[in-house]
Amino acid sequence: MIPVEYYFVLSALLFFIGVFGFVTRRNLVAMLISVELVLNAVDINFAAFNRLLFPGELEGFFMTLFSIGVSAAESAVAIAIIINVYRNFHSDKVNSIENMKY
């Protein structure tokens, strides 16, 4: 069986890759993918902490399922916003949204 610490290391790695991708990218789709990486890191932490602290319980797994559902809804809304931005400005860069201020 895989030790729980490996899941924490994987989760931390995914989290920092997601934060780095969100900060450095200027493409809206790449930023959305980076946010999804951060949310997946949180899901792994929910499951790993549940396995570590409460091995016979399923609360962490239910929180993970709830979080996956919220992530799916968030992705659908974000993709709809990205499509509308692309239709209006013919670009998927963050700089094109600055025109919406005025």
QUIWOGI-V125685 format. One record per helix or strand of 2 or more residues. SS is the DSSP state (h for helix, s for strand). FROM is the first residue (numbers start at 0). LEN is the number of residues. If there is no record, write none. Layout:
ss;from;len
SS;FROM;LEN
SS;FROM;LEN
This chain:
ss;from;len
h;3;21
h;27;26
h;58;31
h;93;8
